[in-house]
Amino acid sequence: MSARLLAKTRDDDRLLSVRSLYDRYGAMLLGYLFEIVQDKDVAEQYLVEVFNDAAKTPAGYSQGGLNTLSQLQQLARKKLAPYYQTVKDCAVEPANAGSATTQNNKYLSQMTPQQQHVFCGLHYHGKSITVLAIELQKAEDDIRKILKESFTLIRKANGHTGLY
Amino acid sequence: MAIQDYIESGILEAYVIGAASADEVKELLYLKAQYPEINTALQQLEADMERVAQHMAIKPPPGTWDKIEQEINGLILREDTEADTFEQKRDRGDYKRHKAGSQYIEVEAESTYMRLHKNWKWVFWTVFALAKVFLVCSIYFYLENRQAQENIKELKTELHQLKK
């Protein structure tokens, strides 16, 4: 088989790998991006960019470490880094009702304002635990505990117990 | 630290959400390989995150994949073109050596030889031939001059004798 044919096969495989990722995670990732940017066109534009980046190393998304969705979300967070400064903090409070990430999110609506602040800050706004610890004037271990409580609520909302 | 305490610390949640530090990730991956309960807990957290993402999923507009495919095809084309250009240059000898695994192409050759255009050959031959002509002329005129000087010297001697 010639080198050119091998390269063509490799390129086709790469395109198929990305298509498979897109079919499985495209809608989830678009939803995630939309919750942050609150604009369907902008979210779609970021979605295209994320999958273009994923196309550079599609095989890396099916190997150990984090699962594929988490890796794609991390890629999206990197892409959105310049955008975060313009996004409002999310909290289901009257003053912030309708702000990014709170609309129709049954998981967030069950969390306390503090849990929302931590979960949204980390998941949607790309903040670090250190930054949140300073913002909330708490120890980093406390922020992790609050994050864990948020996950427990998510699990309960899904009809599961909080036990591993 | 007991494994259950480690699981309860919130580090796993921070890892899944992409907020764990490099040291925490390293430690977690090590412990994950050692303790199956950590692996199970991680899988459950990833499943929780996937459920959140599914809940907020938005179906991408019909033309989104076409945009991604177009971008990826462009990327593949650029990569192929760059690879072809590099191979052509290498075949022509434009690149002297390229160490395996190196990201850099050695531009300055280690060889003590210098490559020149073939037209310079005729310039060098002309300069060489002219140099030979000038050398012969110089020797000829030197000898002529010396002969003339001797003749003058003889004539002066004869003139001097005649005067006496």
Interface residues (C-beta under 8 A of the other chain):
Chain A: A7 D11 R14 L15 V18 R19 Y22 Y25 G26 A27 M28 L29 L30 G31 Y32 F34 E35 K40 A43 E44 L47 V48 F51 N52 A55 K56 G65 L66 N67 L69 S70 Q73 Q74 R77 N104 N105 K106 Y107 F119 L122 H123 K127 S128 I129 D141 I143 R144 K145 I146 L147 K148 S150 F151 I154 R155 N158 Y164
Chain B: I7 E8 S9 G10 I11 E13 A14 Y15 V16 I17 G18 A19 L29 E37 T40 A41 Q44 L45 E46 D48 M49 E50 R51 V52 A53 Q54 H55 M56 A57 I58 K59 P60 P61 T64 W65 K67 I68 E69 E71 I72 N73 L75 I76 D80 A83
